[in-house]
Amino acid sequence: MHRGRPTAAIEPLVARFTREHGRLRTARASVRQAADALSSGPGPDADAAVRRAFELLVDDILPHEHAEESELYPALTGYLRDPEAMVTMSREHTEIERLIRRIGRHLDDAPQGIRADQVDDLRATLYGLDAVLTLHFAQEDEALFTLAPSVGNPVPSSA
């Protein structure tokens, strides 16, 4: 695999996605907060937390993941000269989107508020999504970290 200095074509992409990871902390944290809010069962606070998390997921996380898939990953695959290089992380994008759609279906089924019969699956979906997002961002941060020093943008911690 090619592991030299990133080409000029991918340097701006690496810098951009490195910065975006830092800005997505609030959206990522909202997923765990929503799951935690459901621990007390359904109610207005839990419903608001889940709906807010879903809004952030759709407005912030999904566009970021789609941009990585269409812009960053093809550039990195070419740079690494390995057509399989980003397959694992690409599959994680699919899982992230699947879990977000599942949350959306729950919310569509409960326009008046989350029902008691939805809490267990919705909470499990949110905690599962939190785990996938945490792993996925850590993997990307590590991968970008190997490239970021050469573009002068250290990767923020995944905390």
N, C-alpha and C positions, 0 to 999 in steps of 0.2 A: 504494500500500500504506500502511496505517496504521502509523506508526512513532513514535507518541507514547509517553507513559509507560504501562507495562504496567498492565493492569487488576488490581484486587485479587484476582480469580479466578486469574490466572496467576502472580502474584508468589510465592506459596508453592511452586508447582510449579517455577519457575525456580530458586529457592533450593534446593529439595530435590535436583533433578537436578544442579545445580552441585556440591553436596556429594558426591553419589554418585560423580560422575566421579573425584574425588580418592580415594575409598575403593576404587575398582575398579583402581587401578594394579597391585596385586599380581596380580590375576587376569589382567590384560592382559600383564604381564611374564612370567607363567608360560607363555604361548603361545610366545613366542620362546625361552624357556629349554628348553622341550620340543623344539622344532624343532632347536635347537643340540645338544641331547643325542643326537638321532638321527644327527648327523653322523658319529659313530663306529660307527654300525650298531646293530643290536638288542642288547639286553642288559637286565639288571635295572634299572640306573640310568635308561636311556632309557625303559623301560616305565613305571617309577614316575613319571618326569617327565611323560610324556604322560597317564597316568591322573590325576595330580594336576591338570594343566591342564584336562583334560576335566571333572573334578569342579568346579573353580572356574568354568568356563564355564557349566555347567549350573546351579550353585547361585547364582552371582553375576551373571554377564553376561546370561544369557537373561532372568531376571526383570526386570532393569533395562531391557533393550531392550523387553520386552513392556509394561512400565509406561509407558515413553516413548510407545510406539505407541498405547496405549489412553487415556493421561491427558494427557501433555504435548503431543503433536503435534496432537490435536484442538483443544486450547486455543490453541495458537499459530496454527493455521490460521484459527480464528475471529478471533483478535486481528489477524492480518495481512490478514484479509478476502480470502484467496486460497486457493481449494480445492486448488491445485497446490503451495502453498508448501513442504510437507514431503515431497513425492513422492520426491525423490532420497534423502533420508535414510531414508525408510520402505523404499525398495528396498534400501538398505544393510542394514537390519535383516533383510530376507529372505535376503540373501547371507550374513550372519553366521550365521543359524540353519542355513542349508544346509551351510555348512562345519563347523559344530559337529556336525550330524547325521552328516556324512561321517566325522569323527574317531570318533564313537561306533560307527559300523558297523565301522570298523577294529578297535576294541577288542573289540567283540562277536565278531568273527571270530578273535580271538586271546586266548582266556581264559587261556592258559598263558604269554602273553607275546608281544610284537610279533615277527613273523617277518621275515626278511630280504627276502622278496618284497613286504612292505608299506612298507618304509622310505622309498623314493623318493616314493610318492604321499602317504604320511602327512606326511613332512617338507614337501613342496610345499604340502599343505593347511594345515599349521600356519603356514608362512611367509606364505601367501596370507591366512590369517585375521589374522595379525599386521598385515599391510599394510592390510587393510580396517578393522580396529579402530582402527589409528593414524589413518587418514584420517577415519574416521567420528567419532571422539572429537574430533579437531581441528576438524572442521566444526561439530559441536555446541557445542564450547567457544566458538568464534568467534560463533556465533549467540546463545548464551546470554550471552556477554560483553556484547553490545549491550543486553541487558536487565538483567543482574545488577547493575550499578552502582546502578540505581534501587532495588534491593531490598537493597542493602548487603552483597552477597556476591560479591566478586570471584571470577572463575573461576580455579581452580588451573591451573598450566601442565600441558600434556599430556605432559610428559617421561616 
